[in-house]
Amino acid sequence: NKIGVNTKGYNGNPISLYKKPNIKSGLCGGITAETPVSIIGCEGGWLKVKHNQITGWIRPEDQCDNPATNCN
């Protein structure tokens, strides 16, 4: 229930959230870089996440894979 991940930081640019685990699916929103999000699903390397009222898919390269840092 409580598993999560942080998004990577790219000079303050927001992280894109996609409708499906594919960049061709289109965007459904974005969230601020270095934001903790709740994981609600996965497919391949993509994560389906929720933050506040936004739900979408994060590309593998936008996920922080080291919980001890903010991936900057």
N, C-alpha and C positions, 0 to 999 in steps of 0.2 A: 503493500500500500504506500510506503513512504520512500521508495527508491527514486533517485533523481540524478541529475547530471548538471553541470554548468555549461553554458555556451562559451565558445572561444571569444576573445576580444580582438577586433580589427580596427584600431584607432577610433573607437567609439561608434563605428558603423553598426546598424542593426543586423541581426541574424534573420534570414528569410525563413518563413514557415511555408511549407508546400501542402497542397490539398491531398496529395498521395506521395508515396516514397519514390518520386521521379521528378526531376526538374522540369519536365515537359508538362506536368500536371497543372501548373500554374500556382501562383502565390495565394495564400489565404491570410497572410499577415506577416508581422515581424515583431521581434522582441529585442530589447537592448542587449548589447554584448555583455558577457560576463554575468548573465542572469541565471540563477538556479531555476530549474524546471522539473516537474514531475514526469516520470516516464510512465506511459500508459500502454505502450505497445512497441513492437519492433518488427522490422522486416529487412533482411540482409543487414547492412550496416546502418540503415536509417533508424531513427527513433521517433515514435509518435509521442509527443509531449503536450503537457498542458501547463499554462502559466496564466494565472488569473482566469479570465473568461476566454482565452485564446487556446485553441487546440490545432495542432498541425504537425507536419513531419520535418525533422531537422536532418540535413545531409551529414554524412559521417565526418567530413572535414570541418564542420562547425561545432562538433562536440568536443568538450575538454576531456581528454583521456587520462589526465593526471589529477586526481582529487586533492592533491597536496598543493597545487598551484592554481592560478587563474588563467593559465595557458598563454600568457603574454610573452 
